Amino acid sequence: MSEEIERTNYAVQAPDMFRAMRAFSQAAGKGLDPVVAELVKIRASQINRCAFCLDMHIAEARKAGETDERLNLLPAWAEVRGVYTDKERAALALTEAITLLTDGFVPDDVYARAAAHFDEAELSRLVGTITAINAWNRFNVAFQVQPGGLS
């Protein structure tokens, strides 16, 4: 059994980087539907197993009026019908493709599905939001940032 190692507080040790990440996240989300934004943040955080981001974004989604049913079913969004809109489903498919990059790229059909529901500016911001949450997930998982009990 390995001994726990104290992890660095990256926000304190690199405050300029932390501020730049926050600014990027805020810029990426401008004009995006807040429900879609929270769903993609939660889904990426589930895949990346980021407890801190899950706690934060589930709380934010609830504040925005998200239901427990939709939050509970999010890991199986592709399996259920009538719970998520086609636009949300397209955003979630894109989130999984970008987060996993299983084949090293985002498949054309996944991109086309999202492009059918988001105009070019929205799609750019959606990809930015997905990219930002993946970066946050990786920082928080690497430094083992613990959830704050927000949800």
N, C-alpha and C positions, 0 to 999 in steps of 0.2 A: 504494500500500500504506500503510495507516495505522499509526501508531506505537502500540505497546502502552501503555496507561495503567495506572498502579498503582491498584488498587482498594482501597477502605477495608475494614478488618476490622470488620464490623458488630458482631460479638460483643464486641469491645473498646470500640468507640465508643458502643454502646447496650446496656450489660450488663443493664439492667432489662428491656428489650424481649426480649433473648435468653433471660433467665431465665423471663419470662412465656411465651414460645413453648415452651420446654422443659416448663414446667408444664402448658400446654394439651395438648401432645402426649402427655405421660404420663397425664393425666386422660382424654383421648379413648380411649387404648388399654386402659384398665383393663377386664379381663374379656373382651376380644376374644381369639379364638383367635390365638396368636402367628404361626402359619403364614399365616393369612388376612391378618393385619396386615402381615407382611413382603411378601407377594405384592402387595398393593395399593400399598404404598410403592414397591416396585420398578417396578410398571407405571406409576404416575404419573410417577416419575422418568425412565423411558424416554421417555414422551411429552414431558416437559418438558426432556429432554436435560440432566439434572443429574448430571454425572459424580460429584460428591462424594457425593450421596445414593445413587446406584447402587452405588458402591464400598462404602459403609457398610452398606446394607441387603442386598446380596448376601452380604456377610460374616456379617451377623446371621442371615440365612436359612440359610446353611450350618451355622452353630453350632446352629441349631434342628433340624438334620437334613434340610434341603431337599436334593433331588438335583440334580445338574447337568442331567439331562434336563429337569426341570420349569423350572429357571432358564433354560436355553437356549431353550425353546419358549415362554416367557412372552410375547414380542412377538406371537406367533401363537396365543395361547391359544384364540381363538374358532374356529380352523381345525382344531384337533386334538381327537380324542375319546378318552376314557378316561385322560387325563393329569391333569385337574383335576376335582374333585368339582363337583356341581351348585351347592353352596353357594359354593365358590371362584369358579366361573364367574359366579354372580350378583354377587358382590362385585367381580369384575374389570369386569363390564359397568357397574356403578354407578360404579366408579373412572373409567372412560373417559368416561362421561356427565358426571360432575362436573368432571373435569379439562379436558375439551374445551369443554363448554357450547356446542356447535356451534349449536344452535337457541335458545340463551338460557335453556334450562331442562332439567331432567332428565325425559325422557319417562316417562309413566305406566307403560308396560309394563316399563321398566327398574327403576323404583322397586318395582313390584308383585313382580317377580321376586326382588329382594333381600328384600322384606318377607316373602316366603314362606319364606325360609331363616333370617332373623334376627328375634328378638323385638324389640319396640319399643326396649328399652334397648340391645340390641346394635346395632340399626340406627342409633340415635343416635350411638353410639360409633364405628361404622364410618364414618359420614358425617364425624364429627369427625376421625377418623384421616386420611381422604382429604383433608379441608380442611387439616389440619396439614401433611401432606407436600407439598401444593401450595404452601403458604406457604413452607416450608423450601426447596423447589425454586426458587422465585422469588427468595428472598434469595440463595441460593448461585449461581444463574445470573447475577443482576445484579452481584454482587460477584466473580464468577469464582473462587469458592472451589475449589481444586484437590483432587482425590481424595487420600486419605491412604494408599493402598496396603493397604487392609484386606482386600479380596477376594482 
